[in-house]
């Protein structure tokens, strides 16, 4: 009798454990638009970091004092691909340096608002009760102010400076993060792993920031990325209105603010190029943010 | 031959009639204009700036006024006499001048539209010089007899102003003061209706009532000021028709010159200031209705003499003056529209010294002086200016020039009212300021801007103090011999230039662009702001 060797049931090798982030990366790579957005963002970051290496001119150097009228409002040429402004400053150089200001403000104020928002939102969502009531009330109150006006009101009372601008933006922008985190925590705090952690003796702080927060992180990342574009626009608007960054710091808002006066007299390059720079930056962050949202959403798994 | 002559005469008469016909003023219409900032005050006793004056000139009236050439002519006074030693002035007042009877949408005023008499003038001068009113310009008339006692609260009325009868007003001066009558053309010395001033009390600033060709309607802060025609105005045109021609004046507050320009092009404004980007286009497109003329004014950066780093540091202040290239600034940044300044007195003013040795552009010397001043490695200061693209442009250009010699200038812009207040309070070390003539006399520049008695809101924003300078300018006020006055003023100005409490930048040119159908509009030599709309009309 032939004895057949008992067939070993071939257990299909379990797929290698993949994390949420690895999955998301795979999905993100398939999204052409998101990649394009990411590409734009990388270029902008690159320009911001290496601004002084890749530019020929000093962003604040006024060439008219040396070269006279020919450097004033010169139209785009080989020498000045984006032309020059009234003071003979090279607009390409200033647009490139402008990425620094925009990114610095966007990054700094996002971090400030994330810290405030995440902390308050986490407390509200985790503790509930009167803590939640007070924080939610605060969020609603601040949300009800007209955003730009509220910032202008803050900035108008303080001496205008770049640092104050992004602190002001950060202080007004945290509510979106607080709301998000609160919502996430409300549903997560009832989960078994929280009970397990508590049973093991973890304190509130550890549960909130070690166990709950990592699970609530993806919407924050998406929101922060999408918010970057908004803040860059906001900084430009504030500066355009005369608050925010002060001359001679090359900021896009500043350039558009003065440059737009010269649009109708034919010197379009002063305002148009920084305008394009803002559009591309905001577009980059928005496309990347959209892509991240789709990629990080487990329900959209194919 | 006779027939031919007759024919020629006929044609001439005919053409004359046509011309006359074309020039018959038309009544009606709303004058649409713009102010670059909200006026800090409408109360003439408090107004010290051109924006406030531009509105006040339409609502209120002075005894005498400067005509468009800057010459003194009667307004509410018909004539005046000055006695031999110039210590008494008697004004014969115009009859039939009435206060506004209605204001703010037809509401009757407290005075009821009664006639102005010499007693009103006496009350008004007592009100302006009252220490409780705290008018920053009352001191313009400090030589009225009894001014000091009244200011100090020792007596309860101003001794030197009296009504001889209803239409005769007499001023007695405590000492000779050469520019006295010219000072009375300043926009603070207008006649006020006592009833309305007392009725509104602390809100008087927001409910002005005067005798001018236009009455106050409303003032939406930062938005619009609206005035309407005074139906009882005393003025008549050459044909005996009542003035003014316009039904109303509308002044919108438009901060942005580019908006003004766009609004002008679509005829939403009849008059505008032309910012540099549109200067050449305006000159070309509106060749016949774009006016420019030199204005008696000086644009400067003030250096506070009581605050570091400028306090007791003459080399630093001189370095600030040597570091900038005024000619190139004017040529490249300002479209060659202004006149580079070497001192404080503008060309065209009595006492102007064409040979005054000012500061040329000399960066090497500036660096040397900076070393001497104790800043071999440069320093960092903040320039405060009032928000305006025009000021920002100059500030940005000079910021770059200062950077060349190692002075880092930070820029800070504030709203006009706040800028003026903080500067007057002496809180600002380095600030933009400009002074245009209130009355055509060097006294208005040298004494007002730099005499130590006038520190602060009175005009001495740099808080300059020099006893010799004080003595020279005080003496010149009392002197009546023009040659001696001229010498005194030139000597005083030389001291100022040497001590440099300011960075002298340029002397103004005033300009105004109007729609081609605006008639009877003459740009005054005192500046566009001092225009009166009594006789302006629209040919549309």
Interface residues (C-beta under 8 A of the other chain):
Chain A: X60 X61 X62 X64 X65 X68 X69 X72 X86 X87 X159 X160 X242 X246 X247 X248 X258 X260 X261 X262 X264 X265 X267
Chain B: X257 X258 X261 X262 X275 X277 X278 X280 X281 X325 X328 X331 X332 X333 X387 X389 X392 X393 X395 X396 X397 X399 X400 X401 X403 X404 X410 X411 X412 X413
